[in-house]
Amino acid sequence: MTLVIDQLAKRYAESTVFANVSLEVAGGEFVAIVGESGVGKSTLLNCMAGLDDWDGGHITHDGTDIGALDAEARAIWRRSHVGFVFQAFHVLPHLDVAQNVALPLMLLGQRDAEAKARVARMLDVVGLAGLGARLPQQLSGGQLQRVAIARALVHRPALLLADEPTGNLDPTTAAKVMDVLLAQTREHGASLVLVTHSDAAAARADRVLHLRADGVESRGNSAG
């Protein structure tokens, strides 16, 4: 499944955040997006997920025109096709780890034994086996980020979007987080788009794109 962005533009009031952003991300491909703070990297990611509206251009995923969907249709599309890893984790404090990871499956109406087994497998994949009953406040920052990644991957999305997933982590934990993201997306043929300031994370991408106000510039396979 291919993500296609064509001449995308985003404005706030009289200020243009970015314009003329065009790119394609194929299934199984990992693209990193870098750029100066405030250039709109997180906003671009939100547009890809259909969380933010835009002011010009088109976003399509596997032939679906995301901009043509109303709010309800976008939410349904997002539940089925998108996994989002937020920098701030957004793990729900009143739910235990297993319940947090299971949220995408629950939203899709999957509450059976297979759903529970998939949650258990994902916790094992991210190195949190046996911690499903713990509450988020009992975990470290690195563990919380791995909960967020397990949640984003548990429903096997075709499009995985990650906003600074290693930004709050030490280098060793950051490398492990990237290992999980890459292994899981490649296994299921997902498209991975990662916004990062980390040279180490960007260096592992198939392509690195530098976001500017007037579009994107290819930087090969390193953040250089």
N, C-alpha and C positions, 0 to 999 in steps of 0.2 A: 504494500500500500504506500503510495507516494503522497507527500505533503507538498503542495505547490502554492507559493506566495507570489503574486504578480502585482508590481507597482503599488505596494501598500503604503498608505500615508496615515499618520495619526497626529491630531492637533488637540491642544487644550486651549480654549478661548482663542486668543490671537497668536498663540505660540505653536510653531510646528515642532513636534517631537522628532519625527523622522518622515521621510518621503522617498518614493521610488525604491522601496525595498522589494527585491525579487530574488527568490531562491527556491530550489527543489531539494527535498530530502527523501531518498528512496528507502524502502524497507530494508532493515539490517544495517543502515548507515548511521554513523555517529558524527554529528556536526556540532562544533563548539562555536559559540558566539561571544566575542570579546569586544571591548570598547571602553571609552571613558565613563566614569560614573555620571549618571544623569542623562546619558544619551538615549535611553529608552529600551535597554535590553530586557528588563523585566516586563515592561509594557508590551514589547513585541511577543514575548512568551505568552502573556495573558491573551493577546489577540489570537495566537495560534490555538489556544485552548477554547476560544469562544467566550472567555470570561470578560473581555473588554471589547467594545465596538471600535471601529476604525472609520476614517473619513474618506478613504479612497482606495481603490484596488480590490483585489480578491484573494481569498484563501480557500483552497479546496483540498480535501483529503479523500483519497480513493474515489475521486469524482464527485464527492459531496461538496456543494458550495456552502461553506459555513456561514457566510454573510447572509444567505437567503433564508436561513432557519430562524424561527422566532425563539424566544427565550426558553420555552418548554422543549422544543425540538433540539435546541443546542444542548440543554441539560441531558436529554436522553442520549444524544450522540456522544457527549463527553463521558457519561457513565460507562458506555460500552467500549469506547475506543481510546480514551486518553488516561494516562497516568501522570500525575503532577507531583513533583518533589519540591516542596517549598524550603527556602533557606531557614525559615523560622519554625520548621517542623510541622506546626499546626496539628499536633497530636492532641486528642481530646482528653483532658485530665481526669474526667469522671469515668472513663472506660479503661479497662485493663488492656494490656498489650495485644492480646489475641483479638479482643473486640475492636480495637483500633484498626488492626490489619484486615479484619473481616468486613469493614464498612463498605468497600466497593462491591463485594459479593452480596451483601445484604441489600444494597440499593438496586441490585439487579435481580433481587428476589431469590437468591441462592442461599439457603439456610440449612442444607442437608449435610449428610456425612461427608460427601465429597468436598463441600465448601470448607468444613472443619479440617479435613485432611490437607487441603491446599494451603490453608493458613499455617498449619503445622509445618508443612514442607518449606514455605517461605521463611518462617522463623528460623528454621534450620539453615537455609541458604545464607541468610544474613548474619548467622552466628548468634542467634538469640534463642536457640532451642532450650526449652525448660523455663523460659521467662514469661510465658504467655499470661500468667495470672498476676504478674506484677503491675502496679500502677505507674504511669509515666514519671511521677515525681520520685520514684525509686530508681530511676535510670540515669546514666551519664548522658552528656550531650551527644557523644558518638553513638551510644545505644539508641537514643531518640531518633537520630538521623537514620539509623538502620530500620527502625520501626516505620518511619515515613517511607523509606524505599520499599520495604516489604508491602506496605499498603498500596503504593503506586503500581506495583508489579503483580499483585495477587490475582487480578482478573485478566492478566495477560493482554495488556493494551497494545494496539498497533502503533500508537504514538506516545512516546515517553518524553515529558518536558521536565527539565530539572533546573532550578534557579539557585545557583551557588550552593550545590549540595555538599561541598567540602569546605565551605567558607569558614565554618566555626570549629573545624576539626584539626587535630594535630596531624603531621605528615603521614604517620603510619596508619592511623585510622582513615585518613582521606584516601590513601592508596587502596585500602580494603574496600571502602565504599565504591570507588571507581571500578574495582574488580567485579563487584556484584552487579553494578549497573551494566557494564559491558557484557558480562557473561549471560545475563538474563535477556538483554535486548537482542543479542546475536542468536541466542538459542531459539527465540520465538520470532525472529525476523522483524522486530519492531524498529521504528525510526526513533532515534534518540537525538534530541536537541538540548544542549546544555549551555546555560549562561554562566560564565565564570571569569574571575580575575586571576585564577590560578594557572600559571604556565604549565605546571606538572599535569593538571587535569586536561588542559587544552592540547598538550602534546600527544595525548592518546587518541585524539579524534582523527577521523578520516579526512576531515576538512576543518579549517578554522576560518570563520568569517568575522571581519571587523566591521561593526555597526557604526555608521556615521549618520549625521542628520540627513545626508543626501543619498543614502543607500548603503549597500554592503560591499566590502572589498575582500576578495579571497586572500588568505594568508597561508595557503598550502596546508601542511599538516603540523604546523607548530605555531605557537602564539607569537613568535618573534616579531 
